Amino acid sequence: MGVDDLEFPILGTFPNGSLEIAAAPTNLTVNTSIGLKQGYYDGLRIVDSRGKWFRVLAARKLHGVGRFNGYNIFFNQRIRVALDIEDEHRNADLEEVRRMVLADFEAWDGWKSRGDFDLLVKRVKGARNIPGLIKVLATMVR
């Protein structure tokens, strides 16, 4: 199973509790060679827009992305990765996902520095389902 089996946008949850939104497959599968080597995808769990849980089992480099085969002046390379994904065969619970999002808002001070932070929190709290919650994050978080 791969990223084509996911319904985008998706919410990625990392073992440390931090979150990432990916509006499209490219946002999830472009990284750096250093990020891949340092285990960026290790333990990544995904809730897609259907409200299904997935887990990334493995990530591997496909090719460089961009000019000069993706290399920059620091010899780090932007790459496209292939992800092996496992369906966890369970649906996400809206309150569980909402708690994870709000916990990430509390854990990282950068969220509070947004001029529209209160509106973002209000919209997250007001989401009626997983697709709506993910859509709020995808449109307000870039």
Sine and cosine of phi, psi and omega as CSV:
sin_phi,cos_phi,sin_psi,cos_psi,sin_omega,cos_omega
0.00,0.00,0.59,-0.81,-0.03,-1.00
-0.67,-0.74,-0.17,-0.99,-0.07,-1.00
-0.89,0.45,-0.41,0.91,0.02,-1.00
-0.92,0.39,-0.26,0.97,0.02,-1.00
-1.00,0.04,-0.10,1.00,0.00,-1.00
-1.00,-0.03,0.49,-0.87,0.09,-1.00
-0.99,-0.16,0.92,-0.38,-0.05,-1.00
-1.00,0.00,0.47,-0.89,0.04,1.00
-0.95,0.30,0.33,-0.94,-0.01,-1.00
-0.81,-0.59,0.31,-0.95,0.10,-0.99
-0.90,-0.44,0.87,-0.50,0.05,-1.00
-0.99,-0.14,0.70,-0.72,0.02,-1.00
-0.87,-0.49,0.77,-0.63,-0.03,-1.00
-0.99,-0.16,0.38,-0.93,-0.01,-1.00
-0.83,0.56,-0.47,0.88,-0.01,-1.00
-0.99,0.15,0.01,1.00,0.03,-1.00
1.00,-0.08,-0.14,0.99,0.01,-1.00
-0.98,0.21,0.36,-0.93,-0.09,-1.00
-0.84,-0.55,0.38,-0.93,0.13,-0.99
-0.57,-0.82,0.63,-0.78,0.06,-1.00
-0.97,-0.23,0.70,-0.71,0.11,-0.99
-0.82,-0.57,0.90,-0.44,-0.04,-1.00
-0.97,0.23,-0.42,0.91,-0.05,-1.00
-0.52,-0.85,0.30,-0.95,-0.01,-1.00
-0.80,0.60,-0.60,0.80,0.00,-1.00
-0.86,0.51,-0.62,0.79,0.00,-1.00
-0.90,0.44,-0.43,0.90,-0.02,-1.00
-1.00,-0.02,-0.49,0.87,-0.17,-0.99
-0.96,-0.27,0.07,1.00,0.11,-0.99
-0.95,-0.30,0.79,-0.61,-0.05,-1.00
-0.54,-0.84,-0.32,-0.95,0.11,-0.99
-0.89,-0.45,0.37,-0.93,0.02,-1.00
-0.89,0.46,-0.58,0.81,0.04,-1.00
-0.92,0.39,-0.69,0.73,0.04,-1.00
-0.85,0.53,-0.69,0.73,0.03,-1.00
-0.90,0.44,-0.73,0.69,0.00,-1.00
-0.89,0.45,-0.55,0.83,-0.02,-1.00
-1.00,0.09,0.10,1.00,0.13,-0.99
0.99,0.11,0.52,0.85,-0.01,-1.00
-0.76,0.65,-0.65,0.76,-0.08,-1.00
-1.00,0.01,-0.09,1.00,-0.03,-1.00
-0.89,0.46,0.83,-0.56,0.04,-1.00
0.97,0.22,0.11,0.99,-0.02,-1.00
-0.93,0.36,0.79,-0.61,0.10,-1.00
-0.91,-0.42,0.53,-0.85,-0.12,-0.99
-0.77,-0.63,0.69,-0.72,0.22,-0.98
-0.94,-0.35,0.86,-0.51,0.01,-1.00
-1.00,-0.04,0.03,-1.00,-0.09,-1.00
-0.94,0.33,-0.14,0.99,0.14,-0.99
-1.00,0.06,-0.17,0.99,-0.03,-1.00
1.00,0.07,0.43,0.90,0.01,-1.00
-0.97,-0.23,0.60,-0.80,0.05,-1.00
-1.00,0.00,0.65,-0.76,0.08,-1.00
-0.71,-0.71,0.32,-0.95,0.04,-1.00
-0.74,-0.67,0.68,-0.73,0.07,-1.00
-0.99,0.13,0.86,-0.50,0.00,-1.00
-1.00,0.02,-0.60,0.80,-0.05,-1.00
-0.37,-0.93,0.42,-0.91,0.07,-1.00
-0.69,-0.72,0.67,-0.74,0.01,-1.00
-0.64,-0.77,0.54,-0.84,-0.01,-1.00
-0.93,0.36,0.70,-0.71,0.12,-0.99
-0.98,-0.17,-0.81,0.58,-0.04,-1.00
-0.17,-0.99,0.23,-0.97,0.08,-1.00
-0.95,0.31,0.41,-0.91,-0.02,-1.00
-0.82,-0.57,0.83,-0.56,0.08,-1.00
0.97,-0.25,-0.13,-0.99,0.00,-1.00
-0.89,0.45,0.46,-0.89,0.02,-1.00
0.83,0.55,0.58,0.81,0.00,-1.00
0.85,0.52,0.45,0.89,0.08,-1.00
1.00,-0.02,-0.09,1.00,-0.04,-1.00
-0.98,0.21,0.61,-0.79,0.11,-0.99
-0.94,-0.34,-0.07,-1.00,-0.08,-1.00
-0.93,0.38,-0.23,0.97,0.03,-1.00
-0.99,-0.12,0.14,0.99,0.00,-1.00
0.90,0.44,0.39,0.92,0.18,-0.98
-1.00,-0.05,0.60,-0.80,-0.09,-1.00
-0.91,-0.43,0.77,-0.64,0.17,-0.99
-0.98,0.21,0.76,-0.65,-0.09,-1.00
-0.73,-0.68,0.37,-0.93,0.19,-0.98
-0.99,-0.17,0.70,-0.72,0.01,-1.00
-0.90,-0.44,0.46,-0.89,0.15,-0.99
-0.98,-0.20,0.72,-0.69,-0.01,-1.00
-0.93,-0.37,0.74,-0.67,0.16,-0.99
-1.00,-0.09,0.87,-0.49,-0.14,-0.99
-0.87,-0.50,0.63,-0.78,0.03,-1.00
-0.91,-0.41,0.73,-0.69,0.10,-0.99
-0.97,0.24,0.81,-0.59,0.01,-1.00
-0.99,0.14,-0.05,1.00,0.04,-1.00
0.82,0.57,0.68,0.73,0.12,-0.99
-0.50,-0.87,0.51,-0.86,0.03,-1.00
-1.00,0.01,0.53,-0.85,0.04,-1.00
-0.97,0.25,0.59,-0.80,0.08,-1.00
-1.00,-0.05,0.78,-0.63,-0.06,-1.00
-0.82,0.57,-0.72,0.69,-0.05,-1.00
-0.92,0.39,-0.59,0.81,0.05,-1.00
-0.88,0.47,-0.73,0.68,-0.02,-1.00
-0.93,0.38,-0.66,0.75,0.03,-1.00
-0.87,0.50,-0.69,0.72,0.04,-1.00
-0.87,0.49,-0.65,0.76,0.02,-1.00
-0.89,0.45,-0.69,0.73,-0.01,-1.00
-0.90,0.43,-0.74,0.67,-0.02,-1.00
-0.91,0.40,-0.56,0.83,0.07,-1.00
-0.91,0.42,-0.63,0.77,0.05,-1.00
-0.92,0.40,-0.60,0.80,0.06,-1.00
-0.86,0.51,-0.65,0.76,0.00,-1.00
-0.96,0.29,-0.58,0.82,-0.11,-0.99
-0.96,0.27,-0.48,0.88,-0.07,-1.00
-0.90,-0.43,0.88,-0.48,-0.03,-1.00
-0.90,0.44,-0.38,0.93,0.01,-1.00
-0.86,0.51,-0.53,0.85,0.03,-1.00
-0.87,0.50,-0.70,0.72,-0.08,-1.00
-0.93,0.36,-0.28,0.96,0.00,-1.00
-0.98,0.17,-0.15,0.99,0.04,-1.00
-0.93,0.37,0.62,-0.78,0.05,-1.00
-0.93,0.37,-0.38,0.93,-0.02,-1.00
-0.93,-0.38,0.44,0.90,-0.06,-1.00
-0.85,0.53,-0.71,0.70,-0.02,-1.00
-0.88,0.48,-0.63,0.77,0.05,-1.00
-0.91,0.42,-0.67,0.74,0.03,-1.00
-0.86,0.51,-0.74,0.67,0.01,-1.00
-0.87,0.49,-0.69,0.72,0.00,-1.00
-0.87,0.50,-0.69,0.73,-0.01,-1.00
-0.94,0.35,-0.60,0.80,0.06,-1.00
-0.90,0.44,-0.71,0.70,0.01,-1.00
-0.92,0.40,-0.47,0.88,-0.03,-1.00
-1.00,0.02,-0.12,0.99,-0.02,-1.00
-0.88,0.47,0.69,-0.72,-0.07,-1.00
-0.99,-0.12,-0.22,0.98,0.00,-1.00
-0.38,-0.92,0.15,-0.99,-0.03,-1.00
-0.88,0.48,-0.75,0.67,0.02,-1.00
-0.84,0.54,-0.64,0.77,0.02,-1.00
-0.91,0.41,-0.65,0.76,0.03,-1.00
-0.90,0.44,-0.73,0.69,0.00,-1.00
-0.91,0.42,-0.62,0.79,0.02,-1.00
-0.90,0.45,-0.67,0.74,0.05,-1.00
-0.84,0.54,-0.74,0.67,-0.02,-1.00
-0.91,0.41,-0.67,0.75,-0.04,-1.00
-0.91,0.41,-0.57,0.82,-0.04,-1.00
-1.00,0.07,-0.47,0.89,-0.06,-1.00
-0.99,-0.14,-0.30,0.95,-0.05,-1.00
-0.91,-0.41,0.88,-0.48,0.03,-1.00
-0.75,-0.66,0.00,0.00,0.00,0.00
